[in-house]
Amino acid sequence: MKHPDPQEMDDGVLDHRGEALPYLSKSAKNMKMDKLLSTPMPSFDGETPGSYFWTKILYWICNRISRVQFRSLEATGMERIPLDRGTLCCAWHTNGLLDALQITLNHPRYFVFGGRHDLVTRPLLGWWTRKMAVQPVVRKAELLRGGCSEEEADFLNGRSLMTLASGISHGYGCVLFPEGTSHNNAYMLRFRTGPMRTVLSASAIAKSSGKQLPALIPIGLHFRTREYFRTDVWVEFGDPLQVQSEDVPNNLVEAVASGTWSEPPAESVFKLRDKLREELVPMTPNTHNWDEYRGLLLLGHVKGRLDNNPPSTWRNEVEMAREFRNQYAVGKTEPDDKNLQPPKIVNPTLLKSEKAALILHRNGLDGRDLNSDSTNLAPPNLLKSPMAVARVALFTALLPLFIISLLPQLVLGRVLGDSTDEGIDARTSYQFLAAMFGSIIIWPISSTIIVALMYWQSDSIAAVTSIEWTTSLGASSLSIAMAVVMMWLLMFPLSLLSGRMFSLVWDDFVDLRGFYRKQRMPKSDHRELFNLIAELKQELSS
């Protein structure tokens, strides 16, 4: 993968605190102010802020793709979301568009969207986002690099934030990321104030019209390995943080009642920011680095096996790792205002687990690959073989359709994801977009090609199958035309089925590859690994 090196992504531009600004991709640097200023505004009279038809279509497509892109999907805590008021969802940001997507698809309400300015100006994607009435936001990173004037940024951001605030006050959902950029760290970056200012302004609008004040919802987004196809994800909706009436002064209520953006009081913004950070940071890995987090995950596997209750889902793994982090991090120094990276946990047990986890990771394995008592690597599960064979057989039957309709998308997603200049956290975003736009653009073309080939070879097909599909509805020209159209329409669910079967066959391949990797583990690594695990078991049992 040709992702840019983090040092190469630092162009030396600093913010007012002297910290490096987020790296800007070529797309982010290309600011088209005329298009940004003509972005369609949402309507708050219906079920969806944007186009009802295209919103429904997009949600349906995204749900289908999401079930193919992820091996397991779990969302919890939706029952905590208040339905009598608007909600602003906030999470850490490490997986590009997939972060917002998972929050949106699992929330009970439709969203009013805001995002990086180029979401509404890119080819193809911009058409969809404008139909969804996505509101562009200019970040400090673009402004300080001269992408636009301060007056233009203030006007555009004020309009966008006011629109988002109005949508929230009308009861819609919204998602904004307080870090302001997607990143690759195992901990949260400094919080920007945009989400807090937005929800406070939404509260002022709601207060002026006698509506319920909105709530701020912290969300944990947990991807096993975010850049992998068919990884696991757990979306954790936390307890809502209700905006209090006393945090919304009357002068703010009067200012926003006229429909113009006004800045909330700084003390209210900072108070809400600190409260959100207090709730949100524990819902992330919040570790010194990813090696430390992998060590915590492995401890959960070893401890679970000792208790005859190994983690059975990705959510279980995350929760057990969190328990160990909270246990071992007691009394450690909190990161200061200049360095938000948590200090390394120096617990001896965790350090051994981190070393063992590194051996597994180096060999392409993790805690799931241990056997039931953590004395060796797990043998293959032969009970899965019959279903795997059946899936391969069905996928083989659908292979010609897959090659024509989905292989171009697969290649496009891989090429774009591996060559993006936005870092590894944007890889799955490009794969998702290739799947979404490929389905819309490529499938009609591929269906036409396949049906044309079937029509051309209809006599050969009839000789082999004894089915005259072209005359199945009758011998008249109209009947033949209807049969062709119905066959063309049938190609779409069959293409979807071939994609689903590919994802399942890919799972079988990954499982087989895991068994191969276990057999190929060097004896020295194997010996060192299980010597460390034996020590861990003894320490965890005491």
C-alpha positions in Angstrom: 0.0 0.0 0.0 1.4 3.4 -1.0 0.2 5.5 1.8 2.2 8.6 2.7 4.6 8.5 5.6 3.3 10.5 8.6 6.5 12.7 8.5 5.9 13.4 4.8 2.4 14.5 5.6 3.6 17.2 8.0 4.1 20.4 5.9 5.1 22.5 8.9 2.0 24.6 9.1 1.0 25.2 12.8 -2.1 26.3 14.6 -2.3 29.0 17.2 -1.1 26.5 19.8 2.0 25.7 17.8 0.7 22.2 16.9 0.9 20.8 13.4 -2.3 21.1 11.5 -3.9 18.0 9.9 -2.4 17.1 6.5 -4.5 18.1 3.5 -5.0 15.8 0.6 -5.1 17.2 -3.0 -8.9 17.1 -2.8 -9.0 19.0 0.5 -6.7 21.7 -0.9 -9.0 22.2 -4.0 -11.6 24.6 -2.6 -14.4 25.5 -5.1 -16.0 28.4 -3.3 -18.7 28.9 -6.0 -20.0 25.4 -5.6 -19.7 25.6 -1.8 -21.8 28.7 -1.6 -24.4 27.2 -3.9 -24.8 24.0 -1.8 -28.5 23.1 -1.4 -30.1 23.9 2.0 -32.0 21.2 3.8 -35.7 21.2 4.6 -37.0 20.4 8.0 -40.6 19.8 7.2 -40.4 16.1 6.3 -38.9 12.9 7.6 -35.5 13.6 5.9 -33.7 16.9 5.6 -32.6 16.2 2.0 -34.3 14.4 -0.8 -36.7 11.8 0.6 -36.3 9.5 -2.4 -32.5 9.7 -2.7 -32.0 9.5 1.1 -34.0 6.2 1.2 -32.1 4.8 -1.8 -28.7 5.8 -0.3 -29.6 4.3 3.1 -30.6 1.0 1.4 -27.4 0.9 -0.7 -25.2 1.7 2.3 -26.8 -1.0 4.5 -26.3 -3.6 1.7 -22.6 -2.6 1.2 -22.0 -2.4 5.0 -23.1 -6.0 5.4 -20.7 -7.1 2.7 -17.8 -4.9 3.9 -17.9 -6.0 7.5 -17.7 -9.6 8.9 -19.6 -8.7 12.0 -21.7 -5.7 12.9 -22.9 -4.9 16.4 -24.5 -1.8 17.7 -25.6 -1.3 21.3 -27.2 1.5 23.4 -29.7 2.7 20.8 -32.4 2.5 23.4 -30.7 5.4 25.3 -31.2 7.8 22.4 -34.1 10.2 23.2 -36.6 10.4 20.4 -38.4 13.5 21.6 -35.6 15.8 20.7 -32.6 16.3 18.4 -29.3 14.6 19.1 -25.7 15.4 18.1 -23.5 12.3 18.0 -19.8 12.6 18.7 -17.1 10.0 18.4 -13.4 9.7 17.8 -12.4 9.7 14.1 -10.1 7.0 12.8 -11.9 5.5 9.7 -12.9 8.3 7.4 -16.5 8.1 6.0 -17.0 4.7 7.6 -17.2 6.4 11.1 -20.1 8.6 10.1 -21.7 5.8 8.1 -21.9 3.4 11.1 -23.3 6.0 13.4 -25.9 7.1 10.8 -27.1 3.6 9.9 -27.6 2.6 13.5 -29.4 5.7 14.7 -33.2 5.7 14.8 -33.5 9.2 13.2 -32.4 10.6 9.9 -29.5 13.0 10.0 -28.7 16.5 8.9 -25.1 16.3 7.7 -22.0 18.5 7.9 -18.6 17.6 6.7 -15.3 18.6 5.1 -15.9 21.0 2.2 -14.8 18.7 -0.6 -17.6 16.2 0.2 -19.9 18.4 -1.8 -17.6 19.3 -4.7 -16.1 15.9 -5.6 -17.3 14.2 -8.8 -20.1 11.7 -8.2 -19.8 11.9 -4.4 -20.8 15.6 -4.6 -24.0 14.7 -6.5 -25.1 12.4 -3.7 -24.1 14.7 -0.8 -25.9 17.6 -2.4 -29.1 15.4 -2.7 -28.6 14.7 1.0 -28.2 18.4 1.7 -24.8 17.9 3.3 -23.4 21.3 4.6 -19.7 22.0 3.9 -17.4 23.2 6.7 -14.0 24.9 6.2 -11.5 23.7 8.8 -8.8 25.8 10.3 -6.3 23.6 8.3 -7.7 24.9 5.0 -8.0 28.5 6.2 -4.5 28.8 7.6 -3.1 27.3 4.4 -4.8 30.0 2.3 -7.5 27.9 0.8 -10.0 30.7 1.2 -10.3 34.1 2.8 -11.2 34.4 6.5 -14.4 36.2 5.4 -15.4 33.4 3.1 -14.7 30.8 5.8 -16.6 32.7 8.4 -19.7 33.1 6.1 -19.7 29.5 4.9 -19.1 28.0 8.4 -21.6 30.3 10.0 -24.3 29.3 7.5 -23.4 25.6 7.7 -23.3 25.5 11.5 -26.6 27.4 11.7 -28.2 25.0 9.3 -27.0 22.0 11.3 -28.1 23.6 14.6 -31.6 24.3 13.1 -31.8 20.6 12.0 -30.9 19.4 15.4 -33.4 21.7 17.0 -36.1 20.2 14.8 -35.5 16.7 16.1 -33.0 15.3 13.5 -29.8 13.6 14.3 -26.4 14.9 13.4 -22.8 13.7 13.7 -19.7 15.8 14.1 -16.2 14.7 15.2 -14.7 16.9 17.9 -11.1 16.0 16.8 -11.8 17.7 13.4 -9.8 15.1 11.4 -9.5 11.4 10.9 -6.2 10.0 12.3 -4.2 6.8 13.1 -3.5 7.2 16.8 -4.7 4.9 19.6 -5.9 7.9 21.6 -8.0 11.0 20.9 -6.6 14.3 19.6 -7.4 17.7 21.0 -11.1 18.6 20.8 -12.2 21.4 18.5 -15.2 23.4 19.7 -17.4 23.1 16.6 -19.7 20.3 17.9 -20.2 22.1 21.2 -21.0 25.4 19.6 -23.4 23.7 17.2 -25.4 21.9 19.9 -25.6 25.0 22.1 -26.9 27.0 19.2 -29.4 24.2 18.5 -30.5 24.4 22.1 -31.0 28.2 21.8 -33.2 27.7 18.7 -35.1 24.9 20.4 -35.5 27.1 23.5 -36.8 30.0 21.4 -39.5 27.8 19.9 -40.5 25.9 23.0 -39.0 22.6 21.9 -37.0 20.1 24.0 -33.3 20.9 24.3 -31.1 18.5 22.3 -28.7 16.0 23.7 -25.1 15.2 23.0 -24.4 11.5 22.6 -20.8 10.1 23.0 -20.2 7.1 20.8 -17.5 4.5 20.9 -16.5 3.3 17.4 -14.5 0.1 17.6 -13.0 -1.5 14.4 -10.9 -4.6 14.8 -8.5 -3.6 12.0 -10.1 -0.6 10.4 -8.4 -0.8 7.0 -9.2 -4.5 6.4 -12.0 -5.8 4.2 -14.4 -7.9 6.4 -13.2 -6.6 9.7 -15.4 -6.5 12.8 -17.1 -3.3 14.1 -18.9 -2.5 17.3 -20.8 0.8 17.6 -21.4 1.8 21.2 -23.9 4.5 21.9 -23.2 6.0 25.3 -25.4 7.8 27.8 -26.8 11.1 26.4 -25.4 14.4 27.8 -28.3 16.7 28.1 -27.8 20.4 27.4 -29.0 22.3 30.4 -31.2 25.4 30.1 -28.8 27.5 32.2 -26.0 26.9 29.7 -28.1 28.7 27.0 -28.3 32.4 27.9 -31.2 34.5 26.8 -29.1 36.8 24.6 -28.0 33.7 22.5 -31.7 32.7 22.2 -32.6 36.1 20.9 -29.6 36.2 18.5 -30.3 32.8 16.8 -34.1 33.3 16.8 -33.5 35.7 13.8 -31.9 32.8 11.8 -28.3 34.2 11.9 -25.3 32.4 13.5 -24.2 33.7 16.9 -21.3 32.4 19.0 -22.4 30.7 22.3 -20.7 31.8 25.5 -17.1 30.5 25.7 -17.7 29.2 29.3 -20.6 27.1 28.1 -18.7 25.7 25.2 -15.7 24.7 27.3 -17.8 23.3 30.0 -19.6 21.0 27.5 -16.4 20.2 25.7 -14.7 19.0 28.9 -17.8 17.0 29.9 -17.9 15.3 26.5 -14.2 14.5 26.6 -14.6 13.0 30.1 -17.3 10.6 28.7 -15.9 9.9 25.3 -12.2 9.2 25.9 -12.9 6.0 28.0 -15.0 4.7 25.0 -11.8 4.6 22.9 -8.7 2.4 23.2 -7.0 5.4 25.0 -3.7 3.7 25.1 -0.1 4.9 24.5 0.0 3.0 21.1 -1.6 0.2 19.3 1.0 -2.4 20.6 -0.2 -1.6 24.1 -3.9 -2.0 23.1 -3.1 -5.4 21.4 -1.6 -6.4 24.7 -4.8 -5.6 26.6 -6.8 -7.5 24.0 -4.6 -10.6 24.5 -5.0 -10.4 28.3 -8.7 -10.6 27.8 -8.4 -13.8 25.7 -6.0 -15.4 28.2 -8.1 -14.4 31.2 -11.4 -15.5 29.5 -9.9 -18.9 28.8 -8.8 -19.3 32.4 -12.4 -18.5 33.5 -13.8 -20.9 30.8 -15.5 -17.8 29.3 -13.5 -16.7 26.3 -14.7 -13.6 24.5 -17.1 -14.7 21.8 -17.5 -11.4 20.0 -15.5 -8.4 19.1 -17.5 -6.4 21.6 -16.5 -8.9 24.4 -12.9 -8.4 23.5 -13.1 -4.6 23.6 -14.9 -4.7 27.0 -12.4 -7.1 28.5 -9.5 -5.0 27.2 -11.2 -1.9 28.7 -11.4 -3.6 32.1 -7.7 -4.4 32.1 -6.8 -0.9 31.0 -8.9 0.6 33.8 -7.3 -1.8 36.3 -3.7 -1.2 35.3 -4.0 2.5 34.5 -5.0 3.4 38.1 -2.8 6.1 39.5 -0.9 6.8 36.2 -0.3 10.3 35.3 -2.9 11.8 32.9 -1.7 13.4 29.7 -1.1 17.1 30.0 -2.5 19.9 27.8 0.5 19.8 25.4 0.7 16.0 25.0 -2.6 14.1 24.8 -0.9 10.7 24.3 -1.5 8.7 27.4 1.7 7.7 29.2 2.7 4.1 28.8 1.3 1.6 31.3 4.3 -0.1 33.0 2.5 -3.0 34.7 4.7 -6.1 34.3 1.8 -8.4 33.3 0.7 -6.0 30.5 4.3 -5.6 29.3 4.6 -9.4 28.9 1.2 -9.5 27.2 2.2 -6.8 24.8 5.4 -8.7 23.9 3.3 -11.9 23.3 0.7 -10.0 21.3 3.5 -8.5 19.1 4.7 -12.1 18.3 1.2 -13.0 17.3 0.7 -9.8 15.3 4.1 -10.3 13.5 2.8 -13.7 12.3 -0.6 -12.3 11.2 -2.4 -13.8 14.2 -4.2 -12.6 17.4 -5.7 -13.9 20.6 -8.5 -15.6 18.8 -5.9 -18.1 17.5 -5.2 -19.6 20.9 -6.7 -22.9 21.8 -9.2 -23.4 24.6 -6.7 -23.4 27.4 -4.1 -21.1 25.9 -1.4 -23.9 25.7 -1.1 -23.9 21.9 -2.5 -22.4 18.7 -6.1 -23.5 18.0 -6.6 -26.4 15.5 -8.9 -25.8 12.5 -12.7 -26.0 13.0 -13.6 -28.9 10.7 -17.3 -28.4 11.4 -17.2 -25.3 9.2 -15.9 -27.3 6.2 -19.3 -28.4 4.7 -20.7 -24.9 4.7 -17.4 -23.5 3.2 -17.6 -26.1 0.4 -21.2 -25.2 -0.3 -20.4 -21.5 -0.4 -17.4 -22.0 -2.8 -19.7 -24.1 -5.1 -22.4 -21.4 -5.2 -19.8 -18.7 -5.7 -18.3 -20.7 -8.6 -21.7 -20.9 -10.2 -22.0 -17.1 -9.9 -18.4 -16.4 -10.9 -19.1 -15.2 -14.5 -21.6 -12.7 -13.2 -19.1 -11.6 -10.4 -16.3 -11.1 -12.9 -18.4 -8.8 -15.1 -20.3 -6.9 -12.4 -18.2 -6.8 -9.3 -14.6 -7.4 -10.2 -14.2 -3.9 -11.7 -15.5 -2.4 -8.4 -13.1 -4.6 -6.4 -10.1 -3.5 -8.5 -11.1 0.1 -8.4 -11.6 0.1 -4.6 -8.3 -1.6 -4.1 -6.4 0.7 -6.3 -8.0 3.9 -4.9 -7.7 2.7 -1.3 -4.1 1.7 -1.6 -2.9 4.8 -3.5 -4.8 7.6 -1.6 -2.7 10.5 -0.2 -5.1 10.8 2.8 -3.5 8.0 4.9 -4.5 4.5 5.8 -7.6 5.7 7.7 -9.1 6.7 4.4 -8.6 3.3 2.7 -11.9 1.7 3.5 -13.7 5.0 2.6 -12.5 4.6 -1.0 -13.4 1.0 -1.0 -16.9 1.8 0.2 -17.3 4.6 -2.4 -16.1 2.3 -5.2 -18.7 -0.3 -4.1 -21.5 2.3 -3.9 -20.9 4.1 -7.2 -19.8 0.9 -8.9 -23.2 -0.6 -8.1 -25.0 2.4 -9.6 -22.8 2.9 -12.7 -21.3 -0.6 -13.5 -24.3 -2.9 -12.7 -26.6 -1.5 -15.4 -23.8 -1.8 -17.9 -22.8 -5.3 -16.8 -26.4 -6.4 -16.7 -26.8 -5.2 -20.3 -23.7 -7.1 -21.4 -24.7 -10.3 -19.7 -28.3 -10.3 -21.0 -27.0 -9.5 -24.5 -24.7 -12.5 -24.4 -27.5 -14.7 -23.1 -29.8 -13.5 -25.9 -27.0 -14.1 -28.5 -26.4 -17.6 -27.1 -30.0 -18.4 -26.3 -30.1 -21.5 -28.6 -27.0 -22.9 -26.9 -28.5 -22.2 -23.4 -31.7 -24.0 -24.4 -29.7 -27.0 -25.7 -27.9 -27.4 -22.4 -30.7 -26.5 -20.0 -33.8 -27.3 -22.1 -35.1 -23.8 -21.1 -36.1 -21.3 -23.8 -35.8 -18.2 -21.6 -36.5 -15.7 -24.4 -39.9 -17.2 -25.1 -40.8 -18.0 -21.5 -43.6 -15.4 -21.6 -44.6 -16.0 -25.2 -43.4 -16.0 -28.7 -44.5 -12.5 -29.7 -42.0 -9.6 -30.0 -43.6 -7.9 -26.9 -43.3 -11.1 -24.8 -39.7 -11.6 -25.8 -38.9 -8.0 -25.0 -40.6 -8.4 -21.6 -38.5 -11.5 -20.9 -35.3 -9.6 -21.8 -36.3 -6.8 -19.5 -37.1 -9.1 -16.6 -33.8 -11.0 -17.1 -32.0 -7.6 -17.1 -33.7 -6.7 -13.8 -32.9 -10.1 -12.3 -29.2 -9.4 -12.8 -29.2 -6.8 -10.0 -30.2 -9.1 -7.1 -28.0 -11.8 -8.6 -25.1 -9.3 -8.6 -25.8 -8.5 -5.0 -25.9 -12.2 -4.2 -22.6 -12.8 -5.9 -21.1 -10.0 -3.9 -22.4 -11.5 -0.7 -21.1 -14.9 -1.6 -17.7 -13.4 -2.4 -17.6 -11.9 1.1 -18.4 -15.3 2.7 -15.9 -17.1 0.6 -13.3 -14.4 1.5 -14.0 -15.2 5.2 -13.3 -18.9 4.4 -10.1 -17.9 2.7 -9.0 -15.8 5.7 -9.7 -18.7 8.0 -7.7 -21.0 5.8 -4.9 -18.5 5.6 -4.9 -18.2 9.4 -4.4 -22.0 9.7 -1.5 -21.8 7.2 0.1 -19.0 9.2 -0.2 -21.0 12.4 1.7 -23.9 10.7 4.3 -21.5 9.4 5.1 -19.8 12.7 8.8 -20.1 13.5 9.5 -22.5 16.3 11.4 -19.8 18.2 8.4 -17.5 18.1 6.1 -20.3 19.2 8.3 -21.2 22.1 8.7 -17.6 23.3 5.0 -16.9 22.8 3.7 -19.8 25.0 6.4 -19.2 27.6 5.1 -15.7 28.0 1.5 -16.9 28.0 2.3 -19.5 30.7 3.6 -16.6 32.8 0.6 -14.6 32.1 -1.7 -17.4 33.1 0.1 -17.8 36.4 0.0 -14.1 37.2 -3.7 -13.8 36.2 -4.6 -16.8 38.4 -2.9 -15.4 41.5 
